[in-house]
Amino acid sequence: MSNEENIDGIDTVAHYLSSVPAWYLATCEGDQPHVRPFSFAAVEDGRIWFCTATTKDVYRELAANPKFELTAWRPGSGWIVMRGRADLDDRASDEVRRAGFEHMTGLGESYDGPDDGTLTFFTVKDAEAWMCDIDGSWTPVKL
C-alpha cells in the first residue's frame, strides 16, 4: 500500500467491517478511553450506519463527546482505522433498522422489534479512514 493512492468509498469501509466477526470502537469519558466490540455496519444513501442501544455506556459517552475511532483487522488484508464524530440523529430507514435489529438479536440482545425505542442507529460526520499494513504503509480511504 502507498500513501499516494486513495481507496474509494464508504462501501469499502462497511464491507471491511462486515467481513470480520467484530471490530472495535473507542470513545472517551473524561480522560479515560473506552473500547468495545461492535459488529453491525450498513450503508444507505452514502452514509455508514452503526447500531447500539440508548441504554449502553457507549451511547452516553458519544452523546457527551461524539468523537470516536474504530479499527478492525482481517488476516491478509491489513487493518482499517476510521475516525470522526458520531451523528446520533437516528434517521435510519426501515430496511437498516430491520437489518440492525436482526443482527443484534442474533447476538443475543433483546428488543421488542426494529422500532424499539432503545435500539438506535448513528452515523459519522467528518470521517477519515485509512487502510494500514504491517510494513507501516497506509492508504487513505476517500469518503
C-alpha positions in Angstrom: 0.0 0.0 0.0 1.1 3.5 -0.7 0.3 6.8 1.0 0.0 8.3 -2.5 -3.1 6.4 -3.6 -6.7 6.6 -2.4 -9.1 3.8 -1.9 -12.6 4.9 -2.8 -15.6 4.8 -0.7 -17.7 4.3 2.3 -18.7 0.9 0.8 -15.1 -0.2 1.2 -15.3 0.6 4.9 -18.6 -1.1 5.5 -17.6 -4.2 3.5 -14.4 -4.5 5.5 -16.2 -4.1 8.9 -18.9 -6.6 7.8 -16.2 -9.2 6.8 -14.9 -9.7 10.3 -16.7 -11.1 13.4 -16.1 -8.0 15.4 -14.4 -4.6 15.1 -13.6 -2.2 17.9 -15.0 1.3 18.6 -13.2 3.6 21.0 -14.8 6.5 22.9 -13.6 8.7 25.7 -15.1 9.6 29.0 -13.1 12.4 30.6 -9.5 11.3 30.2 -10.3 7.5 30.2 -10.6 5.8 26.8 -13.2 3.0 26.4 -13.0 0.3 23.7 -15.7 -2.2 22.9 -16.6 -4.7 20.2 -19.2 -3.8 17.5 -20.3 -5.9 14.6 -23.0 -4.1 12.6 -22.3 -1.7 9.8 -24.7 -0.9 6.9 -24.6 1.7 4.1 -27.5 3.7 2.9 -27.6 6.9 0.9 -23.9 7.3 1.1 -23.8 7.0 4.9 -22.5 4.2 7.1 -24.9 3.3 9.9 -23.9 1.7 13.2 -26.2 0.2 15.8 -26.3 0.3 19.6 -28.8 0.9 22.4 -29.6 4.1 24.2 -29.2 2.3 27.5 -25.5 1.5 26.9 -22.5 3.4 28.1 -21.2 3.9 24.6 -24.3 5.9 23.7 -24.0 8.1 26.7 -20.3 8.6 26.0 -21.0 9.5 22.4 -23.7 12.0 23.4 -21.2 13.7 25.8 -18.3 13.6 23.4 -19.1 12.5 19.8 -15.5 11.8 18.8 -14.7 8.2 18.2 -12.3 5.9 16.4 -12.7 2.4 15.2 -10.4 -0.3 14.0 -10.6 -3.8 12.6 -8.0 -6.3 11.4 -8.6 -9.1 8.8 -5.7 -11.6 8.3 -4.1 -11.0 5.0 -5.7 -7.6 4.5 -4.0 -5.3 7.0 -6.3 -3.2 9.2 -8.6 -0.3 8.9 -8.9 2.8 11.0 -11.8 5.3 10.8 -12.4 8.3 13.0 -15.0 11.0 13.1 -17.8 12.4 15.2 -21.0 10.4 15.9 -24.2 11.8 14.5 -26.8 10.4 16.9 -29.8 11.7 15.0 -31.4 8.4 14.2 -32.7 8.6 10.7 -32.1 5.0 9.7 -34.5 3.6 7.2 -36.9 0.7 7.9 -34.5 -1.6 6.0 -31.4 -0.6 8.0 -33.5 -0.8 11.3 -34.7 -4.3 10.4 -31.1 -5.5 9.5 -29.7 -4.0 12.7 -32.5 -5.5 14.8 -31.9 -9.0 13.3 -28.2 -8.6 13.7 -28.4 -7.5 17.4 -31.0 -10.1 18.4 -28.8 -12.7 16.6 -26.1 -11.7 19.1 -28.4 -12.4 22.0 -29.6 -8.9 22.7 -33.4 -8.4 23.4 -35.5 -5.7 21.7 -39.3 -5.5 21.1 -38.7 -5.1 17.4 -36.9 -2.9 14.9 -38.8 0.2 16.2 -37.9 -0.5 19.9 -37.0 3.0 21.3 -33.8 1.7 22.9 -32.4 0.4 19.6 -30.7 3.3 18.0 -28.6 3.9 14.9 -25.9 6.5 14.3 -23.7 7.6 11.5 -20.4 9.6 11.3 -19.6 13.2 10.4 -16.2 14.4 9.4 -15.0 10.9 8.8 -11.4 10.0 7.9 -10.3 6.4 7.2 -7.1 4.5 6.3 -6.2 1.0 5.3 -2.9 0.2 7.0 -0.3 -2.6 6.6 2.2 -4.2 8.9 5.0 -2.7 6.9 4.0 0.8 8.1 2.3 1.9 4.9 -1.2 3.3 4.8 -3.7 4.3 2.2 -6.4 6.9 2.7 -10.0 5.9 2.0 -11.7 8.6 0.1 -15.0 9.2 2.0 
